[in-house]
Structures are given as C-alpha cells and as structure tokens.
Amino acid sequence: MSVRLKDFYADWCGPCKTQDPILDELAEEYGDVQFEKIDVDQDQETANEYSVRSLPTLVIENEDGVVERFVGVTQRDQIEKALQQAGA
C-alpha cells in the first residue's frame, strides 16, 4: 500500500519551519512513505486542489484517498498515528 504525506508550506511561514524537523525525523524512520513538500507560492494549483487555506497543512493519503489532514504545527505522535492508520 502506498502512503503519501504532502507538506504544504511557504518559505515565509514561521510555523512551517517549526514543523520541518519533525517531518525530517519521520521521513528517516518511515522509508516506505512518500514525503512531498509543496511550496504553496510555487504550486498554487495543487494547494487549491487540496483546499489549503492555512499553513502548515499536512495531508496523509493512500490509495483510498485522504486519511488525515492536519492544519497548523502538528506533534509527531499525531502524525505517526495517522501514518499507521494509512497503512505505513
């Protein structure tokens, strides 16, 4: 099963910088999960497709669709739980 985590961010977003180290750690531990960083200033089309209105926004999805969505800085344990629910 393919699990993806989409990290919607912007370079000017302070909370996004707070989220980065948590995601970097998880990316090392969950090698089977596809981590994708999406700069909303560069890729507004994808941000609109996922109705991103606040940053950071994390979207965890698998073949069945979106499993979980987090808005704002999200703690590691919440992200891990969602990744596991998605099949990671």
C-alpha positions in Angstrom: 0.0 0.0 0.0 1.3 3.4 -1.0 1.2 6.1 1.7 1.9 9.8 0.9 2.4 12.8 3.2 2.0 16.1 1.5 3.5 19.0 3.4 2.1 22.3 2.2 4.4 25.2 3.3 5.8 28.5 2.3 9.3 29.9 2.9 7.9 32.9 4.9 5.9 30.7 7.2 7.4 30.5 10.7 5.3 27.6 12.0 6.3 25.6 8.8 9.9 25.9 10.0 8.9 24.5 13.4 7.2 21.6 11.6 10.2 20.7 9.4 12.4 18.9 12.0 9.5 16.6 13.0 8.9 15.7 9.3 12.6 15.2 8.7 12.8 12.7 11.5 9.7 10.8 10.3 11.0 10.7 6.8 14.1 8.9 8.0 12.0 6.4 10.0 9.3 5.8 7.5 11.2 5.0 4.4 8.2 3.5 2.7 6.2 6.7 3.0 6.5 9.2 0.2 7.1 12.7 1.7 6.3 15.5 -0.6 6.9 19.2 0.2 4.7 21.6 -1.7 5.5 25.3 -1.7 2.1 27.0 -2.0 3.7 30.1 -3.6 5.2 27.9 -6.4 2.3 25.4 -6.8 -1.0 27.2 -6.1 -2.9 24.7 -8.3 -2.1 21.8 -6.0 -2.8 23.9 -2.9 -6.2 24.8 -4.3 -6.9 21.2 -5.3 -6.4 20.3 -1.6 -8.2 23.4 -0.3 -5.2 24.6 1.6 -6.1 27.8 3.4 -3.6 27.8 6.4 0.0 26.8 6.8 1.4 24.4 7.5 -1.1 21.9 6.3 -0.3 18.2 6.2 -2.3 15.7 4.1 -1.8 12.0 4.6 -3.3 9.8 1.9 -3.2 6.3 0.5 -4.9 4.6 -2.5 -8.3 5.0 -0.8 -7.8 8.8 -0.6 -7.2 11.3 2.2 -6.8 9.5 5.5 -6.0 12.5 7.7 -5.5 16.3 7.4 -3.7 18.5 9.9 -3.6 22.3 10.0 -1.0 24.1 12.0 2.1 22.7 13.7 1.3 19.0 14.4 3.0 16.9 17.0 5.0 13.8 16.0 2.7 11.3 17.8 -0.4 12.6 15.9 1.4 12.3 12.6 2.7 8.8 13.4 -0.7 7.6 14.4 -2.2 8.9 11.1 0.6 7.3 9.1 -0.1 4.0 10.7 -3.8 4.3 10.1 -3.0 4.9 6.4 -1.0 1.7 6.3 2.6 2.8 6.8 
